[in-house]
Amino acid sequence: MKAMRSVIATIIFGLFLSSCRSSTLALPPPIPNSGPLSSAEAYLARGDYYSNLKDYTYAIADYSNAIALRPDFAEAFNNPGLAYSLKSKSELSKAIADYSQAIQLRPAYANTYNNRGVAYMASGHPQQALSDFNHAIELKPGFPQAHSNRGNYYWWSGHYALAMIDLWQAHILLFTFLILLIWLPVIAILIWIVIRGSRSRHSAVQLNSLE
């Protein structure tokens, strides 16, 4: 049972890292300016680019510069937490510390609660992880990643009925999102075609009435 729990915790952490990496695949090439920058937002952006390139040491350095310029910048604490998590599992304590600081600055930051929950789960603190997943869902109802992570926690702890509910809900939410993502552009194009056709017919009727 202990081995199974360890496997599930590893799976949760692996899925989290995979989602973090896949979410940055669409970013353009890195910002060419490698020197000092003038704003915390610029350091944050360049840190994100370095993180996308898996240069986590440089990314964390830029996030630190952003924090130095803006100590109340919640995103500048959340993003190094992600970088520490992606860099090495041995850096999870630093990730948790940064997530906690981000939450202190922005208590309604659902994504950071979810991220910290994953870090807690991977570092062997399941009760803290559950608390964070619950808080993330309270702040952001219909949060598929948090439902999935909480479902994996319930499965890990042997609460299989609760696990199935959360995992099923997570899949429904993700499936709904994908359907909307695929079909909304199609629906928009169809509406545009209908409107354009209607305008063309209206113009034709006006022209015919003048003849």
Beta strands, then each sheet from edge to edge (+ up, - down):
end
